[in-house]
Structures are given as structure tokens and as C-alpha cells.
């Protein structure tokens, strides 16, 4: 049987090996067709309706290109390509929007796919001689081949930057993936980059930096995520059958249907508002220079954010559900722990790329603490949040709205 050909808008024609076809057709992979890659970014970019399925196929394709470039044995190539296809199978509805709830209530992230791999793919992997635990190790980053899909210059990142830029129309996600792959080498010590690939690697770092505020952390996307999380928490309080495990196994449409039919009036209201794009507005949108950044370094879990939302609402004279508190982690340093090989020596990437320090500074300046509320409570909520969280007034009002 010849390979299956998939026409992909980003990579062109993608071949799926015969051995992988049963895995591609498995229900857990097909579910990814109904989970948006970018969560609620479609509220900002109407074209951002691409899915985790497309991204998984694209990542599998680039993983295959990389494995051939590295000259890996067929069994290793098959293992890596299957891991690439499965790497996002643990996502809940709306991708990263449900991740904070999964972490807080279930103690896991979307990378923890051991249960899914064993239960839903074990019988499919066995005839191929592949151990599900090896697939999980690659996805978690603890395998000798993990660097291909889980590292500083991984194909997962290459695909999502290209794909997210394509579907949002944002002109920042330009990455020369094939040039980058041609210039990286897999060694026992990790990924080594040829000096001819330095500019391609820099383009990936620049794309990551520019896509953060315009796509991944756009305030409208964040407001949508916070409203969704509030809806799920309200729904959970009614004790639905299966609890959060059940919710996280749903796709986007199934989840929103459940929320719109919840016993909780608040969950129903939030779900309805998201459908109608009736969104909360920014009361506070503060950078690191306006707060004690050390207090927010690791970000706040969703439960803590809801506690403080209640405090702010009490002082502002509104209901706790009228306030959303969004405190993401302050971005860490992009260190790019890869070595660069030239004709004479092997040196650290930072030695050849002075732009790395500038990009890290830019990422820190992009961070925002968001307090969102209904239009009528903006001023009262802003004042209450400033007191409770010790937020300094912005130097330029036009940066807020």
C-alpha cells in the first residue's frame, strides 16, 4: 500500500507512512481535529481556526525530515514520527486555555500522555515493536531522541510558528524550517548547529518573541481564556458526572455545549457571552515597571487568581464573577543551549548571536498583568486592584486601551 498523501497549506504535500496510518486514524488523534490550536485567538484573528490535528501532522512531517537528515535508523525514525504525531494528544478543550485547570486540579500537563498512550495506542504500537513508554519519554523530553521534538530548536516549535502565522495573518512567524533542519546535527551531547544555520535559528527566536504579544498573549485571547476558566470552575461547583477528567477529554464543541447547558447560571452566562463575543474589558494592564515583579515571577495559579478577584470585587462593590485576574509567568531567558560548530571550534550560540540578550529584554518588557471587568466597573476595579496588588499608575494612559 502506498503512503497516504495529505495536502497541507504550510508544508505542501505530506506523506504518511503506511505503518502510521492506523495511528493517524485512531479516535484520540481524530479528536484533535476539533480542538483549536490557538484557543480563543479566533476572537482576535477570524482565520485562527486551525487545529491541533493539523499541527500534529505538520510536526510529524518535519520530524521525518529531521530524522532523514540525521541519518537515523528506520526504527528510530518511526518512533520519533509517532511521538511527534502524539505529542499534543493530551490537550484539553481550547488547548492551553484548559491547561491551568488541568495542572491545578489534576496535577498534570498536556505532555503527560502515559495513560492515553498505553490505553488508546498500546495495541496499535505493539505490532510496530514500539513501547508506549518510549513515546512518552520523547514527548516529556527525557529520551535520547527528545531534542527533535522537545528542545531549543525543535520541529514542534518550527511548525506552530509557521502555522500560527499563516492562519492569523501575523507577519512575524517566518521560520526557514528546512534550512534550520539541514544545519542541525544530533549528537550524544544534544543538538549542534552548523554556523550556516545561525541566521535561521535567530529567525526562530525573533518569531517567538514577536508572536508573544500579538498572538499568544494578546489581551483579547487572555480575556477569552479567563472567561472560559471561570465558566469551567462554576460548572465544576455543580458536581457534574466525571468531573474535570470528563471535561478535559472533550473537544471544543462538546465542552462549550456542556457549559451552555450547565446547572450553573454563571457557567451558562460565560459560555453564552463567549459565543456572542461579549467580552470583559481591561481595567488594568500593567508591565513589570508598575509592580513588584518578584511577587509574580512564577505566575499565579487559577485558584489564587480567583481568590484575589474576589478581594478586588469586594472593594470595588461588584460581584467576584465581575472580575478576572490574569497573571502569567514572567518569561524566562531564551538561552538556546545549543553549541554552534564552525571550521575551527564549537562555541555557545550566545557568542555568535548578540541579539539574544536584546530579545530576552524585549520578552521581559512584553509581560503584562491583566485585570479585566465589565465596562461599568472599570474605574472602581482599577482603583481596587491598584491598592490590593500595589500597582503603580502607568506613565502613559494610551498604553492601556
Secondary structure, DSSP 8 states (H G I E B T S, - for coil): ---EEEEETTTEEEEE-GGGHHHHTSHHHHGGGGSBTTGGGGGT-TT---BHHHHHHHHHHHHHHHHHHHT--HHHHHHHHHHHHHTTTT--TTGGGTHHHIIIIIS--TT--HHHHHHHHHHHHHTTT--HHHHHHHHHT-STTGGGTSSTT-HHHHHHHHHHHHHH--TT----HHHHHHTEEEETTEEEEEGGGHHHHHHHHHHHHHHIIIIIT-HHHHHHHHHHHHHHHHHHTT--TTHHHHHHTS-HHHHHHHHHT-S-HHHHHHHHHHHHT---EEEEEE-GGGS-GGGGTT---HHHHHHHHHHHHHHHTS-GGGEEEEE-----------EEE-SS-EEEHHHH-THHHHHHHHHHHH--EEEEE-GGGHHHHHHHHHHHHT----S-GGGT-
